[in-house]
Amino acid sequence: MAHPSDLPLSSGVVLFTQGDTSYEFFRDLGVGRLGERVLLAFVRTPQGLGDCVVLKCIPLPQGEELSEGFQHTRTRLEEEVRLARYLQHPRIARVHGLVEMTHGLCVVMENLEGLSLNTLLSVAQARGRYFSESFVLYVGAEVAAALEYAHTRTDEAGTPLGIVNRDVNPGRIRLGPRGEVRMTDFGVALSRLTGRVATSFPRPQGEVLYAAPEALLGDAVDARADLFSLGLTLLEFATGRHLYDPGHLLAEGVEARLSREEREKVLAASVASLGLNLPPFAEDIIRCAMSYRSEDVERAAEGLSVPLRDILHTLLRPEPSARFATASELAGLLRARLAQLPPYSGEDAVKEVQQALMEAENLLWDIAVPDDEGGISMPLPTTPHPEEISTAPASRRVSREWATTRHPDEVTTVPGERLHRDR
């Protein structure tokens, strides 16, 4: 393996080989959460060029001694690979293994096709309305099923592993070109895996904007924290509104809601997070997580059906004990509600995304789609609309025709920007 810091990184460069398999560089995705370099690469075998995979690479430090930071990153990547042995599920991206070379090591992961919910949120804003309730229920049930699988995993002796993803958010959920819904990453998961190095500081391990209140406060978390994060994700995806963005309240109003004890908790959590590389708005998020009330959930869920609002209310309870007890219970309720609506499948979800892409066509250039997303495209038209001029671009003909139809339970987008997030 060439040293990653010295690589020319042009397409086709062989990053490393393993037996008769070589990994050829395709695209640089930047730096990961643990400081690792994340790359896309094609796998080449004697049979030819194969699938594209994701590589999380860390080079060995220059010099004889290994830094504490390198050791920490290495340990976390090794744990991710070990934990992945217990996460063999069709709705969870696979981790193929860890490759160690002279100059460093790489985790080899499955590269998923499709678009993330984060990208689809931007598409919804561009076209002027959000996706249907059926879409939200379908995606939510699929994610809940994946979480139920992870939450209930045991080791070879039957001992519960206590896996908590800790990073459920729109950027980590992807809809594939065949309607499959998959979670892309368990890289910061909590578990009771034997030999695991425990987290040594109180801080949320994933995207702060979607962390449960107990995670933001540095308290112990369990599977119900993932359900809260999924609730925030589904709420935002269905309405564009975020519970940690109380647009109807001024900063003084948020502060005024807090009791003395709650203010002390916010202060303690904020002090504990100093120097831990959290985003600058983390303190505001902690304060909002402590101050929101049931009426805020109701206001944010305005426009949704009563059954979906009821599910979101339970998901977004501040106290874990008041939420759904398991992801299985949540998945069952989402599917039961979906069954009350016209039949809806993964194929229908893809068609709905294709329609949204067509309607947002002229604004798609303004949407920053991550380099590792794609695979869902607008279908070519079969026959032109009778009002269209035959020489007009085909995609525009389709866009105008599709824009006259809409799913009956889509929610119109609210003017304004989405809550700021660093990505």
N, C-alpha and C positions, 0 to 999 in steps of 0.2 A: 504493500500500500504506500502510495506517495503521501508525504506528510500533508495533511489537509490545509495547513496554513500556506503551503507553497504551491498548491495545485493551480495550474492555469485554468482549470474548470471550463473548458470548452466542450461542447456536446460530443460524446463518444469517448472521452478520456476514460481509461480503465482506472477505477478507484482502487480496486483490489480484486484478487482472485481467491477462490476457495475450491480446491480440487480442480475440476474441469469447468467450474462456473465462474464467470467474471461479472463484475458490476460496473456498468458504464454510466458516467455522469450524464444527467439530462438537465436538471435545473436546481438552482440554489434557493431554498425556502427561507433562509435566514437563520437566526439564532433561536434555539428553543428555551423553555423556561428554566432549564438547569444549566444554561450556558453552552449546551452542545450545538454543533452545527447540523442543520437539518437539510438533507438533500433528497432529490428524486433521482433514481437511477434505474436503468434497464438491466435486466438479468440476461446474460448471454450464455447459452450452453452449446454443446456440440450440435444440438438440433436446430440452433438458430437463436434469434432474438426473442426473448420471452416477455413476461409482464414487467410493469414498472413497480418499483418498491420505494418505500420511504426509508432513508438511512438517518439515524441519529448518531453522529460521530463526535468523538472527543479525541484530540491528539495527545500523545504523551507530552508532558511539559519538557521544555528544553533544559538540560542539566540532569544531574544525578538524583536529586531529591524530588519526590512527588509532592505537590502542594496539597494543602488541606482541601482547597476547592476542588481539585481534580479527584481526590479520594472520595469526597462527598458525592460528586456527580457520577463517578463510576459506581459507587454503592447503590445509588438510586436507580441507575440504568440496569444494573444486575438484578435488583429487586423487581423491576418492571418485567424483565424477561422471566424470572422465576414465577411471578404471580400470573403471568400470561398462560402458563401451563394449565391453570384452573379456569381460564376464561375462553374456552373453545365454544363459541356460540355464534350462530349466523348473523346476529344483530350487533356483534362486537368485532372491531377490526383485529385481525390476527397479528401476533408478534412471532416472527419466524425464528428468531434466535439472536445470539450475541456472537459476533465475530471479532476475535482478538488477533492483532497483527503486531509487527515490530514497532510501528510508529503510533499505534493508537488502537481504539476499539470502536465498533459500530453495532448498534441494534438495528436489525433488519425487520421492517414492519410492512404489512400489507398497505398498498395505496388504494384508497377507495375512490371510485368514480362518483360523480354526482355533485350536488350543490348543498351547501350547509344552510341551516335555517337562518343564519346570520345574513347570508347573501340573499336569500329569499325575502327576508324582511326589507332589505333595500329595494328589491324588485317591487314588492307590494307598495312601498312608499312612492316609487317612481310611477306606477300605473294608477295610483289613487284609491286603492282599496286592498284590504287584507284578504287572506285566503279563507275558504269556507270553514264552517264549524266541522264539517265532515273531515276535512283535511287535518285540522287541529286534533280531533279525536283519534284519527287513524295514526298520526305520527306519535301522539302522546301514549297511546296504548302499546305501540311497538317499542318505544323507549322504556316504558314501565316494565314490559316483559324482559327486556335486556337487564334492567336493574334488578328485577326479582331474581333472575338467574345468578347475577353476581353477588347479591346480598346473601344468598342461601348456600353458597359454595362451601364445601368442607374439604379438609385434606384427606390423605389416604387412610388415616385412622378414624375418619368421620368427625373430626373436631371442626366446628364452624370457624371459617377464616375471617368472619366479620368484615368483609370487604365493603368499603364506602368509597365511591368514585371521587367525591369532593370537587368535581369540576364539570358538573352538568350545566351546559349553557348553549346558546344557539350556534356557536362556532364549532361545537363538538358533536353535533347531530347532523347527519347527512342523509338526504334523499337520493337514492341511486337511479340510474336510467331505467330500471325495471320496477321501480316503485319500492325497492327495499329501503328500510330505514335502519341506519346503523350508527353506533357510537364509535367515535374515532380514537379514543384515548383513555387509558386508565393509568397514565404515567405518574399521577400524584395521588393514587389511591391509598387509602388507609387499609391495613389488614393486620391480622394476627399471624402472618406467615412466620414460620420458625426462622430465627436468625435475622429478622427484619430490624433495621435501625430505626428506633422511634423518633418521631418528630420532636425536636428539642425546644421549640419555641411556639408560643400561642399566636397563630396567624392563619387566615384562610389559605388553603393550598392551591386553589384554582382562581378563576375569574371572580374578583371581589364583588362585582356588580350582581352576581347570581348566588352569592354565599348566603346560607341560612343565618339567622341572628345569632345562634349559639356558636357558629364558626367564627363570625366576626368578633364576638366577645371573647374568643379564646377558650370557650368551654368544650367539653367532650362532645363529639359528634357520633351519630350512628346513621343507619340507613335512612331515617326520616329526614336528615339534612339533605340527602339527594332528592327526596320527594319535594321538599320546599324549593330547591333549585329548579326542578322540573316545572313546578307551579309558576315560578317567575318567568321561565322560558315560554311556557304555553300562553300565559297572560300577555306577554309582550308580543308574541307571534300572532295572537288572535286580535289584538287591539292596537298595538304600537305603544301601549302605555306600560310604564315600569313602576313598580311599587316603591322603589327607592328614589323616585324622581317626583316628589309631591308638588307638581306645578301649581296646585291651588293654594299652597302655603308658602309664606315667606320664611326665610331662615329663622326669624324670631318666633314664628308660629310653631315651627318644628321644635325648637328649644323649649317653648312654653308648655308643650305637651308632656315633657319629661318630668317625672318625680325626682326628688333629691337622690333617691337610691339609683334610679336609672341614669341620672347625670354622672354619678360616681362610677357606674359601670362603663359608660361611654368614655370617660376620662381615663380609666384604668386600661381599657382596650386600646385607646389611642396612644397612650404612653408605651404600652407593650409593643406596639407595632412600629415605633420609631426605629429607623435604621434598618428596616427589614425589606426595603425596596418595594413597598406598596405604592400604588398610584397616588397622586396628590389629593384626589377626591375621596380617599379611603375613610377619613374621619367623618365626612359628610354622610357617606353610606352607612357607617356604623350608627350615626345619630338617627338617620331615617329608619333603619332596621329596628331601633328601639322605640320609635315614636309612632309608627303607623298603627292605624286602628281598623276595625272591621269595616267602617264606613269608607275608608280609603280603598279597600279591596273592592267594595261594591261600586264605587265611583270609577275605578280603573276598569272594571269588567262591564261597564255600561254598554249596552247594545248586544250582548251575548245572551243566549237562551238561559232560562232559569236553571235547567239541569247542569249546564256547563259552569254557570256562576257558582252553584252550590259546590261543585267539585273543587273549583279554585279557592273558594272560601276555606274549605277543609285543608287543602294543600298548604295554604298560606297562613295558618295559625302561628302566632309567635312561639307558643309552647309546643315542643315536639310531641308531647303526650296527647295533644288535641288534634294532631294530624292523622292521616291514614296510618294504620299500624304497619302495613307492608305494601310493597310495590305491586304485589299480586292483587290485593284488594283494589288498588287504583286502576290497574289494567282492566279488571273485571267491570268496574263502573264505566270506564271510558268506552269499552266495547259494547256494553249494554245500551248506553246512550247512542252510539253509532248505529246500532241495530234498529233504533227507532226512526232513523232517517232513511232516505232512499239508499239502495245498495251502493257501497263505496269500497273500492279496492286500491291496491298499489298502482294499478294501471290508470285508474281514475285520478290518483294523486299526480302522476306524471303528466297526464293531459291537462290538469289544472295548472301545473307549473308552466307547461308549454304555452298555454293561453296567456298566462301572466307575462311571460317573456315577450310574446307578440305585442301585447298591449303597451308594454313599457319600452318597446323597441327603440324609439328615438332617444331615450334617456339612458340606455344601457351603457353607453360610453362613459357616463359619469359614475358608474358603480365599480368600485375596486373589488374585483373578484380575485381571491387568493390563487396563486399559481398552481396549487394542487387540486383545484376544483374544476369541474366540467363534466361533459358526458351527456348532458341533457340539452338538446337543441330544438329549435322550432321546426316542426314538420313542414315539408314542402307542400304547396297547395296542389290540389288535384284539378280543380276547375276554377277559372277566374270569376269573381263576383260580376254580375251583369252590368253594374254601374261603373266598373273600372275600365280605364283605357288600357288596351292590350300591351302597350309598350312600357307601362309603369313597372317598377321593380316588383318582383314576385312577393317579397317579404312584406312590402307595404300593402299589397292587395290583401294578403292574409290578415295583416294586422287590423285593417279597417273592418273587414268582415267579422272577425272574432270579437272586436270591441263592442259589437252590438249585443252580445250575449254575456250573461254572468251567472254564476252559481247563486241560487236564491238566498243562501245564508252567509254570503260574504259581508264583511263589515267595511264600510267606507273609511278610508284612512283619515286621521285627524291632521290638519295642517300643522307643520312645525317639524323640527329636527328630532331625530332619535336621541336618547340620552347618550352623552359623549362617553366614549370608551377608547382606551388605548389598545391598539391591535398591532 
